[in-house]
Amino acid sequence: MQGALMKHSRSFLFLGLLAVCGMSLLVFMTARWGLGLSPDSAAYVGAARTLLKGEGLRLDFDLLRSPITNWPPLLPVVLAALGCFGMDPLAGVRILNITLFGFNILLFGWILKRYTNSLKIALGGAFLFMSSRTAIEIHTIAYAEPLFIALGFTGFAVLLEYLEHPKKYILLPAAAFLTGLACLTRYAGIAYAASGTLMLIFFERQPFRKRLRDSSVFLLLSCMPLGLWFLRNYLVARDVTHRAFSIHFPGFWQYHELLRTAAGWILPSVFPDALRMVMLALAAAVLLVVSILIFRNAERIIPFSSRFFLFSLGIFSACYLAVLFGYVTFQSRNMPPINRLLCPLYFAVLLFSFTAGHAYAQNVHSCRGLKRILLLLAVILGVTYPVRASSWLSALHREGIHYAGKNWQDSEVIRYLRRLPPEAVIYTNSPEGIYMTTGRASFFIPEKYDRDVVSVHETAKIRKEYAKGISEMKKRLEEENSFVVCFDLVQKKMGLWFIPSERELKETLQLEIVAAFADGAIYRAKQP
């Protein structure tokens, strides 16, 4: 017993030291510009500030001050809780994400140690996770994904413990509670709830009636918080998720982008796409063959706990992909499957690869060529991961990311806006950028096309509300200190095809230029 405790203590110590190294790295790299800031970051930080002011969860960057429904509430609530200690949410999210980076490194390593019983594999996997650009990217931008992964996979690990020790019934509601919090962090958290329910039905070694009861309890407890949030949304905004229901299956470009993102987990984008796709196919084939070889002799070569751990990761991955497919099909047609959205899948695939690879290398004594390929893939990742991460961290430290970056902080347009009187009314193609750099709220230019329903190739379908929005905009611009601000950088990088062009706005609203800069221009209604 004492030897086991010493062994666990040593594992925790080494993994803890690795986590501290990761946290220290991010503290240094974000010291100058802070975390990267995106449009979603503005929503999270702004909602936390309105909550601290006693106004509830609202879009602080929007002059309409609409109740927040598009984003789940947990991250703003956590940031507001930190704000109770005198910390602005913008500073709080930096501390939170750096802390979660350390926690997620520790969690990843601890799960690997639990299901491989190898400290070397745990440390190697945790190091690879720590040095991956995917992990570093989501932790160095003010996103909800770090909290989402921490809550979701902690709940996943607790549920696995319950499946092994069903007499410890407290573990079931604990897993459901953590899963419910994950659902309140990102709506895609329902993948954790769905996969957990399936795990209880198929893997719990109990009579069917108890499996049905436990799975029902888990599903109810994990989905109840999200259901209450949806009810709140409907009561305050007559809306649930700020998305229109429509049917539009994913396009070819989304499947291609999914493969390109997954290929990026193996080779960086500096290599030709064809080579990256070949390496992705090779890695997938090797993982498939290894999995088949393991499960053909599963009872002899791999413990039951590790076996259903691998099955559970497979179920979660399938559920997560199904949730993303459903979201694109019924909610957001133009959602790109980028690293940020796929990071929980990346976490699961990496855990599966290390666990399956270790089981194969330790227990299957044939196919030496396959083992060499596994070793080659591990070496490729071990060499390329730190190199890719260093390029991202270098850019973060040198010039910042998105709205926290040098381009935005030193923008001539932003400098001009800082000199405007507080009562000035602004319409812009980037209210989030203005908010994160000046603290000023503004109106978003009315959307001409519904980006969740139509694609860039179907711009003949103008929104019914567009004419009304333009009419209200024209009326407000007739007042003194009312301006239209167009950022060139936003238009080029974000591809805002769903709003009217700058030229169209000038013609429709009879605008005259107030100031023109290298990064954008400021307009107002022509004076009589």
N, C-alpha and C positions, 0 to 999 in steps of 0.2 A: 504493500500500500504506500509506504513511504517512498519507495523507488519510483512508483508511478507518479506521485506528486512532484518529485524532483524532476522527472522527465517532462511533465507538463509545464513546470515552472521554467525550465531551461528553454523550451519551445516558445513560451510566451515572452521570455526575455529577449531572445534573438529576433523574433517577429516584431516585438515592441521597439527594439533599436532601429530596425528597418523602417518602421512607421515614423519614428521620430526623425530619421534622416529625410524621409519624403516630406514631412511637414516643414522641416527647416529649409529645405530647398524652395518650397513655395513661399515661405515667409520672405526669403531673400529676393526671389524673382518678382514678387508682387509689391516690393517695398516702394518702388518709384511711382508706378502708375496704378497700382491696385489691381483688382480682378478686372478681366474684360467685361464689358457691359453690352448687352443686346437689347432688342425691343422687349423680350420677355423679362429681362432684368429690371427694366423700367416699371413694368407691371408689378413685379414682386416687391421692389423697394418702395414704390409709390403706395401700394396697398398697405404695407406695414406702417408707413407714415400716417395715412388717414386713420388707421386703426388706433394708433397712438394718440391721435387728436380726438378720438371718440366719435368718429364719423362712420365707422364700419369699414369694410373692405371695398374700396373704390379705386377707380383709375385716376390717380393723382396727376398723371401727365396730360389728361384730357379735360378740357374746359367744361365738357358736359358732366363730368364727375359721375359717370355711370357706375352702378354696382358691378363688382368684378364677378363674372360668370365663366369667362373663357378659360381661366386658370383655376386650378384647385387652391384651397386656402392655406394649407399647412405651412408652407415656407414663409409667406407673409406673417402668419401668426407667430412662428418661431422668431422671426426677425423683430417683430413688435415686442415679444417677451424679452429679447436682449436689449431692446430700446428702453425697457423699464429701468434698466441700470444706467441710463444716461448715454447709451451708445446709439448713434445714428444707424439706421438699417443698412446703409451703404458700407459702413465700417463693420457692422455685425455680420453681413454675408461673407465678407473676406475671412473673418475669424472662423465662422461656421464651416465654410468650404475647406479651409486648410485643416481644421480639426477632423472633418469627415474624410479627407484624403488619408490621414493617418489611420482612422478607424477602418476604412475600407481596405487598406493594405493589410492591416491586422486581421480583419474578417476573412479576406481571401486566403491568406496564409493559414489561418486557423482551420478553415473548412478543409483545405488540402491536407493539413496534418491529420485531421480527424478521419479522413476517408482513404488516405494512403499510408498512414502510420510512418511517414518518412519526413524527418525534419529537413533533409536536403531538398526534397521535392517542394515542401512548403516554402522554404526560403527562396528557392529558384523561381517558383511560380509567383510569389509575392514581389520579388524583384522585377520580374517581367511585367507584372501588372503596374508596379510603381513607375517603371521606365517607359511604359507605352504612351504614345501620343494621345490615344483615345482617352485613357484615364486622366492624363494630365490636362487635356483640353477641357473636359467637362468640369474639372475641379478648379480651373483657373478662369472660368467665366461664371458670372453670377447666375447660374442655372439651378433648377430644382433637382437635377439628376443625381448629384452626390447624396442628398438626403433620400431620394427615391431608392437608390441602390442599397444604401445602408439599412433602411427600414425593411425593404422587400426581401433582401437576402438574409437578414437576421431572422425575420419571420420564417423564411424558407428553412433555415437551419434548425430553428426551434421545432418546426413541424416534423422535420426528419427525426429529431430526437424523440418526439412523441410517438412516431411510428415504430421506433425501436423499443420504447419504454412506455407502453400504453397505460400502465398503472399510474404514471405521473400525469394525472389528468389536467393539472394546472397548466401544462405545456400547451394544450389545445387552445384554450382561450387566449393565452399569451401570444401564440402564433397568429391567431385571428386578429388580435388587437394591433399587432405590428403590421399585418397585411392591410388592415383598415386604414392605418396611418399612411401606408404607401399609396393607397388609393386616393387619399386626400392630398398627396404630394403631386401625383400625376395621374390623370385619368386612365392611362395605360396600366395602372396598378391592378385593374381587374384581371390581368393576366396572372398575377400572383394568386388571386382569389380562385380563379378557374383551375389553375394547375394544382393548387393545394386541395381543392375539392376532389379532383380526379385521383390525386395521390392517396387520399383517405379511402376512396371507394375501391381502388385496385390493389393497394399495397398494405393496408392495415390488416394484420393477421388476427382478425376477430370475426365473429358471426356477422352475416350480412346485415342483420337488423342494427347492430351496433355501428357498423361501418356507415350505414345510411344515416343514423342519428348523428354521429360525429361529423360527417361531411355536411349535413344540414346545419348543424350548430356553427361550424367553421364558416360556411358560405354566408349565413345570416349575420354573424358578428363582424365578418370582414367587409361586407357590403353595406351594413347599416349606416356607418358614418357618411359614406358617399351618397347614399339615398337621402339622408337628412340634408346634406349640402345641396343636392338637386332640388329638394323641396324648398329650401331657402331661396335658391335662385329663381324658382318659378314665382314665389310669393313677392319678391322684391323687384323682379325685372320681367316677369311673365316670359321667362326664357330659362332654358336648362344649361346649355353649354355654349350659347351664342353661335351655334352652327345650324345651318338649314339642312334638313333631311332631304337627300336626293340619292339616286343610284347612279354611280359612275365608276366602273371598274378601273383598277390601276392601268396606266399606260405602259407601253414598252419602255419608255425612258425611265420609269420608276423601277422596273425590274433590272434594267441595265445599271442604274445608279446603286441599287441594292448590291449587285455583284461587285461593282467598283469599290463600294465602301468596304465590303467583306475582303476584297483583294488587298485593300489598304492595310488590313490587319496583318498581312504577311510581308508585302513589299510596298515601299513608298511610291508616291505618284511620279517620282523622277524616272522610274522605269516605264517602258512602253506598256500600254494597256494590255496588249496581246500577251506579253510575258507575265504580267500580273495575273491575268485570267488563267494562264497555264499553271502557275504556281498555286492559285486557289483551287483549281480542279485537282491538282496533285495532292494537295493537303487534304481536301475533302475525301478523295479516294483512299488515301492512307488511313484516315480516321475511320472511314467506313469499314475497311478491311480489318483494322485492329479491333473495332467493336464486334464484328462478326466472329473473329477468332476467340475473343474473350468470352462472349456469351454462348458460344458453342460448348465451351468447357467451364461455364460460369461456376457451377457448384463446386468444382474441384479447385479452381485457381483464384477465385475472388470471393471475399467475405460477402455475406448477404447484405450488410449495411452499405458496402461500396457498390454492390450491384443495384440496389434500388435507388441509391444516390444518382447513379448514371442514368437510370430510367427516369428519375424525377427531373433531372436537368433536361432530358429530351422532351418530356411533357411540357415543362415550362417554356422551352424554346419554341415548341409548336404553338402553344397558347399565345405567346407574345407576338409571333408572326401573324397569327390569326387575328389578334386585336388590331395590329397595324393595318392588315388587309381590310378589316371591317371599317376602320376609321377612314381610310382612303375611299372605300367603296360607298359609304353612307354619309360621310361628314365633310372631309377636306380633300377635294380632288387633286390638288396640286402639292400635296405634302411630299417633300423629297426624303428618301430614306438615308439620312446622313448619320454620321457617327453619334451625334447627340441622341438621336432617337433609338439607335441600335445598341447603345452602350450596355443595357442590361443583357441583351443577347450576347454581346461580346464577353461579358463577365461569365455567363453560363458556358459558352463555347470554350473559353480558356480553362475553366474548372474541369469540364468534361475531357478536354484534350490531355491535361496533366494527369488526371486520375486514370483514364483509359490507357494512356501511354505508359504510365508506371506499372499498372497491372499487367500489361502485355510484356514489358521488358523483364519483369520479375518472375513471371510464371509460365510464359510460353517459350519453349526452347527451340523453336524452328524459325525459318524465314529470317536468317541473319541480314539479308539484304533489306528487309522491311525495317529492322531495327536501325540499320545504318541511315535509312531515309528519315526515320524519326529523329535520330541524332542530328542529321544535317538540317532539318527544319528547326530544331531547337537552337542550333548554332546561328542560323540565319536570323532568327528572331532576337537572340541574345546580342547580336552585333548591330542589327539595324534599328532595334527599338530605342536604345539610348541616343543614337545619332539623330533619329527623327524627333525625339523628345527635345533634344538640345536645340534644334532649329526653332521649334515652337517657343521654348522658354527664352531663347535669345531675343526673338521678336517681342515677346511679352515684356521683357526687362528693358529692351532698348527703346521701344516706341509705344507699348501698350496695345490693347486689343479693342477694336470697335469704338464705342463711345468713350471709353476711358483712354483711348489712344491719342497720340500726338496730333494726328490729322484733325480730330474733333476738338481736342482741348485748345489747340492753337488756331482753330478755324477763324478766318476773317469775318464770316457771316455770324458766327457765335459771338465774337467780340462786339460786333455791331448790336446784336440783340441784347447783350448785357447792359447796353446804354439806354435802351428803351424804357419809358416809364412803366411802372407795375401794371397800370390799367390798360396797356396796349393789348389789342386782340390780334392773334396771329393764326393764320391758316398755313399749314406746311405739309410737306411730304414726309416729315420725320418729327412728329411730336415727341417721340421717345428720346431722340437725340437731343432736342432742345431741353427737355426736362432733365436729362442726366448731366448736361453741361452747364445749365443756367438755373435749374430749379423752377423754371417757368412752365406753366401749363399752356396748351395751345389746342387748336382744332385740327383734326386731320382733314385734308382735302377730300371732298366727297368721292366715294368709290363709284366709278362709272360701270364697272363690271363686277359681278359676284365671283370673287376668286375661289370660293369653296365649291362652286357649282360648275363654272365654265373654265375652259383652259385658255391659254394665250392665243390659241388658234380659232377661238370661237367668240371673238370680240364684237360680234354683231348683236349679241344679246345684252342690251343695256339694262341696268337695274331700274326697277320701277321708281325707287326712291331717289334716283339721281337728279332728276329735274327739280324736285323739292329741295334737295340738299344744295344745289347750285343757286337756287333762288334765295335761300336763307343766307348763303355765303355772300351773295351780291348785296343783300340788304345790310349785313354787318359791315361790309367793306365801305359802305357809304359814311359810316361814322368815323370820327377823328381817331387817330392812332390805331388804325386797323391795317394790317399788312398781310401779304402773301409771301412766304419764304420757301424757295426751292433750292434744295441741296443737290448739286451735280453728283456728288459721291454716292448718295443714296440711290439716285435714279440709275446710275451705271451698275453698282454692285448688287443691289437688291432687285433690280428689274421690276419696277412698280408699273407693270403693264395695265393694271386694273384701275388706275386713276387717270384723269385727263392729263395730257402732256402740257408742258410749260407753255408751248405756243398756243395750244387750244385754250388754256386758261386766260392768256393775254387777250385773245380775240373775243372770247365769250363774255368776259367780265370787264372788258375795256380797261386794262391795267396799264399803268405807267411805271417805269423803273425808278426806284429810289436809290439803290446802290447795287453795283455789280462787282463781284469778286471772283477770284480764281476758282473758288469752290462752290459758288452759287450766286443767287441774286435775290433781291428783296423788292417787292412791288407793292403798289397801293392803287386804289381806284383813281381814274383820271379826275382831276379837279375841274369843275365847271368854270 
